[in-house]
Amino acid sequence: MRKWFFSGLVILGLGGCASNPMMPPSPTGAAATAEARSQAAARAAQEAQQKLAATAVQRRAAEGQFCASWRRALDLARRDAIGCARMEADQQAACWSAVAQWAGEESRYFSALESLFSEGPYATSAGKAGEFFHLTQSWATTCGDSLADCTSAPQRATMDQRKLEVNRFCH
């Protein structure tokens, strides 16, 4: 049955080709189609150039603000960590949880900058800043679980290294 079905489709398909010969497009129609496609391609190229220019402007602005954003985020992380450590024991878990959530947002922000910068020293530093805050997120979670584990958390060494590398870039 299956073989008959496919054979029938082939015969019907061939029959359709035989009864509907393709007519070549008229030269005027082909020229108009080519002109319309050319204009569409020119518009697409112009839009792409505008997007690239806008991205370049956005990238330059973000580069100009990168180190100030890094310092501000680092100061907030330091201040919040000290604040959590000084809180009453029953309030610390909620505080560290908030720091972890905030650090996760900062990690996503700097990682997005890394993508915007795409390559070069700013991209490298933004990636390291993103890693720092990703590790900070994990570290804050550790601190919320146990303040005693906070100072000996394994993330600390890598966090310190990433912080040093970004600080060198931002000197």
C-alpha positions in Angstrom: 0.0 0.0 0.0 2.8 2.4 0.9 4.6 1.7 -2.3 1.4 2.4 -4.3 0.8 5.6 -2.4 4.3 7.0 -3.1 4.1 6.0 -6.8 0.8 7.8 -7.1 2.3 10.9 -5.6 5.2 10.8 -8.1 2.8 10.4 -11.0 0.6 13.2 -9.7 3.6 15.4 -9.2 4.9 14.7 -12.7 1.5 15.2 -14.2 1.4 18.6 -12.5 4.7 19.6 -14.1 3.6 18.5 -17.5 0.3 20.4 -17.4 1.8 23.7 -15.9 4.8 24.7 -17.9 6.9 27.4 -16.2 6.8 30.7 -17.9 10.0 32.7 -17.7 9.5 36.0 -15.9 9.2 39.0 -18.2 12.4 41.1 -18.5 10.5 44.1 -17.0 9.2 42.0 -14.1 12.7 40.6 -13.4 14.3 44.0 -13.5 11.7 45.4 -11.1 12.2 42.4 -8.7 15.9 42.8 -8.8 15.6 46.6 -8.1 13.2 45.9 -5.2 15.7 43.4 -3.8 18.6 45.8 -4.2 16.7 48.5 -2.4 15.8 46.1 0.4 19.4 45.0 0.7 20.5 48.6 0.8 18.0 49.4 3.6 19.1 46.3 5.5 22.8 47.4 5.2 22.0 50.9 6.3 20.1 49.6 9.4 23.0 47.3 10.2 25.4 50.2 10.0 23.2 52.2 12.3 23.0 49.4 14.8 26.8 49.0 14.7 27.2 52.7 15.3 24.7 52.6 18.2 26.5 49.7 19.7 29.9 51.4 19.3 28.5 54.5 21.1 27.0 52.3 23.8 30.3 50.4 24.2 32.4 53.6 24.5 30.0 54.9 27.2 30.1 51.7 29.1 34.0 51.7 28.9 34.0 55.2 30.3 31.8 54.1 33.2 33.3 50.7 33.8 35.9 51.5 36.5 33.5 53.8 38.4 30.8 51.0 38.3 33.3 48.5 39.5 34.5 50.6 42.4 31.0 51.5 43.4 29.9 47.8 43.3 33.0 46.7 45.2 32.4 49.3 47.9 28.8 48.3 48.3 29.8 44.6 48.5 32.4 45.4 51.2 29.9 47.6 53.2 27.1 45.1 53.0 29.4 42.2 54.0 30.6 44.2 57.0 27.0 45.1 57.9 25.8 41.5 57.7 28.7 40.3 59.9 27.9 42.9 62.6 24.2 42.0 62.7 22.5 39.9 65.4 22.9 36.2 64.6 19.1 35.7 64.0 19.2 38.4 61.3 22.4 37.4 59.5 20.9 34.7 57.2 18.4 37.1 55.6 21.2 39.7 55.2 23.6 37.3 53.6 20.8 36.1 51.3 20.2 39.6 50.2 23.9 40.1 49.5 24.0 36.9 47.5 21.1 38.0 45.4 22.6 41.4 44.8 26.0 39.9 43.9 24.3 37.6 41.4 22.8 40.7 39.7 26.2 42.4 39.6 27.7 39.2 38.1 25.1 39.3 35.3 25.7 43.0 34.8 29.5 42.7 34.4 29.1 39.5 32.3 26.8 41.5 30.0 29.4 44.2 29.7 31.9 41.5 28.8 29.7 40.6 25.8 29.2 44.2 24.9 33.0 44.9 24.9 33.4 41.6 22.9 37.2 41.7 23.1 40.1 43.6 24.5 41.1 44.8 27.9 37.7 46.0 28.9 36.1 42.6 28.0 38.7 40.8 30.0 38.3 43.0 33.0 34.5 42.9 32.8 34.7 39.1 32.7 36.9 39.0 35.8 34.5 41.4 37.5 31.6 39.1 36.6 33.5 36.1 38.0 34.3 38.1 41.2 30.6 38.8 41.8 29.6 35.3 40.9 32.1 34.0 43.5 30.8 36.7 45.9 27.3 35.3 45.5 28.5 31.8 46.4 30.6 33.2 49.3 27.6 35.2 50.7 25.6 32.0 50.7 28.3 30.2 52.6 28.4 33.1 55.1 24.6 32.9 55.5 24.9 29.2 56.2 27.7 29.5 58.7 29.5 32.7 59.7 32.4 30.5 61.0 32.9 29.1 57.4 32.7 32.6 56.0 36.4 33.5 56.6 37.7 30.1 55.4 35.4 29.7 52.3 37.3 28.3 49.3 36.0 31.1 47.1 38.0 33.7 48.9 41.3 33.2 47.2 39.9 33.4 43.7 37.7 36.3 44.7 40.8 38.2 46.0 42.7 37.4 42.8 39.9 38.6 40.5 39.5 41.8 42.6 43.2 42.4 42.3 43.2 42.0 38.6 40.3 44.3 38.0 41.7 46.9 40.4 45.0 46.8 38.5 43.1 47.5 35.3 41.2 50.4 36.9 44.1 51.7 39.0 
